[in-house]
Amino acid sequence: MSSLAAAAERPASTSSASETTTNLAGDLDLEARFKDGKDRVGEKSDAQETPAPMPETLAADDPENPRNWSTASKVTATLVICLWVLTLTYSSTAYVASIPSLMKRFGISEEVALLGVSLTVLGFAAGPLIFGPASELYGRQAVYRFTAVFYSAFLFGAAFAPSAAGLLIFRFLSGFFGSASINNAPASIGDWTSPSNRGAYAALYGLMAFGGPCLGPLVANFIQRDANYHWNLRVIAIFGTFIGLLVALVPETHGPTLLKWKLRRQGQETPSLTVAKIVATYKVALARPVLYLVTEPIVGVISLYLSVLYGILYGFFEAFSVVYVEIRGFKTTSYGLTYISLGLGFVVSAILLATVGQYDYHKAAKKAAAKGLPTEPEARLTLTCWGAVASPISLFIFAWTAPYPHVHWVACCIAEFIFAWSTILIFNGFIPYMIDCYQMTAASALAAGMASRALVASVFPLFSLQMYHNLTVQGATSLLGGIAVLLAPIPFVLMRSGRAIRARSKHAIVCE
């Protein structure tokens, strides 16, 4: 971590830092950028006569600018932040292995025990509304350190909870404070990367965000077999605390905060953080994501698509127990190994995004530059289209092979691999796409998507088991596959008509 602490003093080759970073300060300060109202960031109809100034941040060639860190420092910081994301997503599903023991210990039903998953994921939806704006007001580092303390405390609280009610409350609070990682990580990565090299770093984030839920049952089933639910929950707490300590060592990367610190060191006055500014920031944080969700077609359809995928992923954890334990007779620890196929799918897709995805984007960027034009956001969606086609195929394969014991279980694992592979391609195409489309107001667009995903994922475990029992594995998974078919055209439509949709938007940018 010493390389991180000294990063600001060891600038590497200077990256392009001219494009804006996504933050809520931009939501407040930037309403119109260009006089003609076409190339813009912000709202068309509410543009002021005099364009508001860009949010103050460090100059591109400033040695303290995190975009001038060495590659080693950027990679280390990304790895630490993403591992913290992994602790959160891992904790959301590792808990599932302890449900039978918790039912006996506290005398509760399976539905009540499953609330430990749903409430944790529900915390993912609530936390970003507080900690996203806070990172723009006080900086990334302050929020990470503050939330890490409470995240760790509530994880240990859940591990030693004396009652079911206490356990569920601690699970929700751990998800609430832990959400600072999964919500703010993309903003942190954006602080030290430029669009041209952001893809590889974003791929690691996507891998941790989706890989954690798969790693949870795989590891926790072995812990639960050899120990008890106490140790399963304690391992979650120890893992989260250790990575939280590493996160506390990551330097501040928020440009406006770094600039304010620099000016103060130089003896210059800086604007004070007033109550009015705090209130205004939170008004934007709470209102604008909802506005985007219902008025911005791009945000609405992408949030819907990703929410369904996230819900299916969490629903799969119930489907696996039905398929492998109830139908195929696998032991608990053996069926946990089937999650490896999901993990492999996530890893392969992350590698594909970091190589083919980056190459494809650079190719589009060079083509646009040759014409004297900026790169269109739709250049991010090529691999997303691949994923949109593969996702429903994987669900139908699983639906019509999984419940038949005479069909080898490898066929089910192949379907799981394809689903995981396609999910990351879709997720890691849409998230950078929304950032490129909304730029200075992308924080609101991403918050809308994060909240909707978490809400859907928190509900899925509550009914998925009944769905797989009542509709059968074939019927339930085929239903999900049919929904995936209906959603599959979305990236193709955006590839073809995304520019026209952005032109009619009050908030998205238009590249000319």
Protein Blocks (a to p, Z undefined) as FASTA:
>chain_A
ZZmmmmmmmccddddfkbccddfklmmmmmbfbfnlmaccdjfklpcfbdcdddddddfk
lmklmklpcfklmmmmmmmmmmmmmmmmmmmmmmmmmmmmmmmmnopafklmmmmmmmmm
mmmmmmmmmmmmmmmmnojklmmmmmmmmmmmmmmmmmmocbfklmmmmmmmmmmmmmmm
mmmmmmmmmmmpcfklmmmmmmmmmmmmmmmmmmmmmmmmmmmmmmcfklmmmmmmmmmm
mmmmmmmmpccfbfklmmmmmmmmnopacddddfklmmmmmmmmmmmmmmmmmmmmklmm
mmmmmmmmmmmmmmmmmmmmmmmmmmnopafklmmmmmmmmmmmmmmmmmmmmmmmmmmm
mmmmmmmmmnopacdfklmmmmmmmmmmmmmmmmmmmmmmmmmmklcfklmmmmmmmmmm
mmmmmmmmmmmmmmmmnmmmmmmmmmmmmmmmmmmmmmmmmmmmmmmmmnomklmmmmmm
mmmmmmmmmmmmmmmmmmmmmmmpckbccdZZ
